[in-house]
Amino acid sequence: MKNLFLFAFVLLVLFQCKKTPTIEVGKNAFISATVLNARKTPTLDGEKVGKLKLGDEVKVLERSEKDTEIDGLSAYWYRIQSKEITGWVFGGYLSITKVESRDVMIAAVQGNFVFCKLPDRMECSNTIEFDGESFVYREFNQYSGISEKLEGVFDVYSDHLVLDTKFRFVRPSIFIQYPQTEEERTAYNNAYFGYSDSDNHLVSLSTYPVVGKEDFYFYVCNDKLLLLREKIEKDAACASEFAYTKSSYSAP
């Protein structure tokens, strides 16, 4: 089972390293975006006729005369046909290489990832735990223990995850040097510990709100799944000194 999930990611990593090629009319292709709109005409203004999901297989019926640049990608538009939908889609989100479904990708990341020095997993610190479509991120400091905790949901794309934080908790004794408000003074005095690994010493503070979404790109290196905060070439990713890796390589 573990090899099946890793094989799925190998295919995705191979795809992410190549520019989307021109697809021949009559050939099959795969949707590489989480959700892709199909339209009546080959433009972003075209009326939507339906939605396609990550991993859906479609048949290419027609290609636009000119290519278009969208989201930094240059590609033709293609009129495609799936089991339920016929319409035009932007080719930047089509792949001739099989793309695994969203469910397979979510299953592959289930469990706990730890940020460590590779390859021997030394000097480990921060963690990300994936459970279903939710995540918990914990940040640690070697001198003070846990400093921050983020909770939220995530979604998957062909080459990365998007973590959408809904709740943020911090250690007041680390984030606040000089409490200014009653909220800060109370939190600081109630949660001051020299060192702690307990979530009980974290609180939600209005002065430290949730900030945006964050991307984590995945790479398969020597049968191990790595998560990095930046998109780089696969060889460079596999040579990274630090990365998030699973604390256990057993299948989810």
NORMODA-V544403 format. One record per pair of residues at least 12 apart in sequence whose C-alpha atoms are under 10 Angstrom apart, sorted by the first residue. I is the first residue (numbers start at 1). J is the second residue. Records with the same first field share a line. If there is no record, write none. Layout:
# NORMODA-V544403
I: J, J
This chain:
# NORMODA-V544403
1: 108, 250, 251, 252
2: 108, 223, 249, 250, 251, 252
3: 223, 224, 250, 251
4: 104, 108, 251
5: 100, 104, 105, 106, 107, 108, 109, 225, 251, 252
6: 105, 108, 109, 219, 220, 221, 223, 224, 225, 251
7: 100, 220, 223
8: 98, 99, 100, 101, 104, 105, 108, 220
9: 99, 100, 104, 105, 108, 158, 159, 218, 219, 220, 223, 224, 225
10: 218, 219, 220, 221, 223, 225
11: 97, 98, 99, 100, 158, 220
12: 32, 95, 97, 98, 99, 100, 105, 157, 158, 159, 160, 218, 219, 220
13: 99, 158, 159, 160, 217, 218, 219, 220, 221, 233, 234
14: 97, 159, 219, 220, 234
15: 32, 95, 96, 97, 98, 99, 158, 159
16: 32, 95, 158, 159, 160, 218, 219, 231, 233, 234
17: 159, 232, 233, 234
18: 95
19: 73, 74, 75, 92, 95
20: 73, 74, 75, 76, 91, 92, 93, 94, 95, 96, 97
21: 74, 75, 76, 91, 92, 94, 95, 96
22: 63, 67, 75, 76, 77, 78, 91, 92, 94, 95, 96
23: 60, 62, 63, 75, 76, 78, 91, 94, 95, 96
24: 59, 60, 61, 62, 63, 78, 96
25: 59, 60, 61, 62, 63, 78, 79, 80
26: 59, 60, 61, 62, 80
27: 58, 59, 60, 61, 80, 96
28: 57, 58, 59, 60, 61, 80, 81, 82, 94, 95, 96, 97, 98
29: 55, 56, 57, 58, 59, 60, 80, 91, 93, 94, 95, 96, 97, 98, 99
30: 52, 53, 54, 55, 56, 57, 58, 59, 93, 94, 95, 96, 97, 98, 99, 100, 101
31: 52, 53, 54, 55, 56, 57, 58, 89, 91, 92, 93, 94, 95, 96, 97, 98, 99, 100, 101, 158
32: 52, 53, 54, 55, 56, 57, 91, 92, 93, 94, 95, 96, 97, 98, 99, 100, 101, 102, 157, 158, 159
33: 52, 53, 54, 55, 56, 92, 93, 94, 95, 99, 102, 156, 157, 158, 159
34: 52, 53, 54, 55, 56, 93, 101, 102, 155, 156, 157, 158
35: 51, 52, 53, 54, 55, 56, 93, 102, 157
36: 50, 51, 52, 53, 54, 89, 90, 93, 94
37: 49, 50, 51, 52, 53, 87, 88, 89, 90
38: 50, 51, 52, 78, 79, 80, 81, 85, 86, 87, 88, 89, 90
39: 51, 79, 80, 85, 86, 87, 88, 89, 90
40: 79, 86, 87, 88, 89
41: 64, 77, 78, 79, 87, 88, 89
42: 63, 64, 65, 68, 76, 77, 78, 79, 87, 88, 89, 90
43: 64, 68, 77, 88, 89, 90
44: 70, 88, 89, 90
46: 87, 88
47: 87, 88
48: 87, 88, 89
49: 85, 86, 87, 88
50: 84, 85, 86, 87
51: 84, 85, 87, 89
52: 82, 84, 85, 89
53: 101, 102
54: 93, 94, 99, 100, 101, 102, 103, 105, 156, 157, 158
55: 94, 95, 98, 99, 100, 101, 102, 103, 104, 157, 158
56: 82, 83, 94, 98, 99, 100, 101, 102
57: 80, 81, 82, 83, 94, 95, 96, 98, 99, 101
58: 79, 80, 81, 82, 83, 85, 86, 94
59: 78, 79, 80, 81, 82, 83, 86
60: 78, 79, 80, 81, 82, 86, 87, 88, 89
61: 78, 79, 80, 81, 86, 87, 88
62: 77, 78, 79, 80, 81, 87, 88
63: 76, 77, 78, 79, 80, 88, 89, 91
64: 76, 77, 78, 79, 88, 90, 91
65: 77, 78
67: 90, 91, 92
68: 90, 91, 92
69: 90, 92
70: 90, 91, 92
71: 92
72: 92
73: 90, 91, 92, 93
74: 90, 91, 92
75: 90, 91, 92, 93, 94
76: 89, 90, 91, 92
77: 89, 90, 91, 92, 93, 94
78: 90, 91, 92, 94
79: 91
93: 158
95: 158
99: 158
100: 158
101: 156, 157, 158
102: 155, 156, 157, 158
103: 132, 133, 156
105: 155, 156, 157, 158, 161
106: 130, 131, 132, 133, 154, 155, 156, 161
107: 130, 131, 132, 133, 251, 252
108: 130, 225, 251, 252
109: 129, 130, 131, 132, 133, 161, 218, 225, 227, 246, 251, 252
110: 129, 130, 131, 132, 133, 134, 135, 246, 251, 252
111: 128, 129, 130, 131, 132, 135, 246, 247, 248, 249, 250, 251, 252
112: 127, 128, 129, 130, 131, 135, 136, 137, 244, 245, 246, 247, 248, 249
113: 126, 127, 128, 129, 130, 137, 225, 226, 227, 243, 244, 245, 246, 247, 248
114: 126, 127, 128, 129, 137, 138, 226, 227, 243, 244, 245, 246, 247, 248
115: 127, 128, 139, 226, 227, 228, 242, 243, 244, 245, 246, 247
116: 241, 242, 243, 244, 245, 246, 247
117: 240, 241, 242, 243, 244, 245
118: 238, 239, 240, 241, 242, 243, 244, 245
119: 238, 239, 240, 241, 242, 243
121: 242, 243, 244, 245, 247
122: 242
123: 142, 242
124: 140, 142, 242, 243, 244
125: 138, 139, 140, 141, 142, 145, 146, 244
126: 138, 139, 140, 141, 146, 147, 148, 149, 244
127: 139, 140, 149, 244, 245, 246, 247
128: 149, 150, 151, 227, 244, 245, 246
129: 151, 246, 247
130: 152, 153, 154
131: 153
132: 153, 154
133: 152, 153, 154, 155, 156, 163
134: 151, 152, 153, 154, 155, 163, 164, 165
135: 150, 151, 152, 153, 154, 163, 164, 165
136: 149, 150, 151, 152, 153, 163, 165, 167
137: 149, 150, 151, 152, 163, 165, 168
138: 150, 151, 169, 170, 197, 199
139: 170
140: 196, 197
141: 174, 195, 196, 197
142: 195
143: 194, 195, 196
144: 171, 173, 174, 193, 194, 195, 196, 197
145: 171, 193, 194, 195, 196, 197, 198
146: 170, 171, 174, 195, 196, 197, 198, 199, 201, 202
147: 169, 170, 171, 172, 173, 174, 175, 195, 196, 197, 198, 199, 201, 202
148: 168, 169, 170, 171, 172, 174, 175, 199, 201, 202, 203, 204
149: 165, 167, 168, 169, 170, 171, 199, 202, 203, 204
150: 163, 164, 165, 166, 167, 168, 169, 170, 210
151: 163, 164, 165, 166, 167, 168, 169, 210
152: 164, 165, 166, 167, 168, 213
153: 165, 166
154: 213, 214, 215
155: 215
156: 215, 216, 217
157: 217
158: 217, 218
159: 216, 217, 218, 219, 231
160: 215, 216, 217, 218, 219, 227, 228, 229, 230, 231
161: 214, 215, 216, 217, 218, 227, 229
162: 213, 214, 215, 216, 217
163: 212, 213, 214, 215, 216
164: 210, 211, 212, 213, 214, 215
165: 210, 211, 212, 213, 214
166: 209, 210, 211, 212, 213
167: 204, 209, 210, 211
168: 202, 203, 204, 205, 206, 208, 209, 210, 211
169: 199, 201, 202, 203, 204, 205, 208, 209, 210
170: 187, 191, 199, 201, 202, 203, 204, 205, 208
171: 187, 188, 191, 192, 193, 196, 199, 200, 201, 202, 203, 204, 205
172: 184, 185, 186, 187, 188, 189, 190, 191, 192, 193, 201, 202, 203, 204, 205
173: 187, 188, 189, 190, 191, 192, 193, 194, 201, 202
174: 188, 191, 192, 193, 194
175: 188, 208
176: 188, 207
181: 207
183: 205, 206, 207
184: 205, 206, 207
187: 201, 202, 203, 204, 205
188: 201, 203
190: 202, 203
191: 203
214: 229
215: 227, 228, 229, 230, 231
216: 228, 229, 230, 231, 244
217: 229, 230, 231, 232, 237
218: 230, 231, 234, 237, 244, 245
219: 231, 232, 233, 234, 235, 237, 238
220: 234, 237, 238
221: 234, 235, 237, 238, 239
222: 238
223: 249
224: 238, 245, 246, 249
225: 238, 243, 244, 245, 246, 249
226: 238, 240, 242, 243, 244, 245, 246
227: 242, 243, 244, 245, 246
228: 240, 242, 243, 244, 245
229: 243, 244
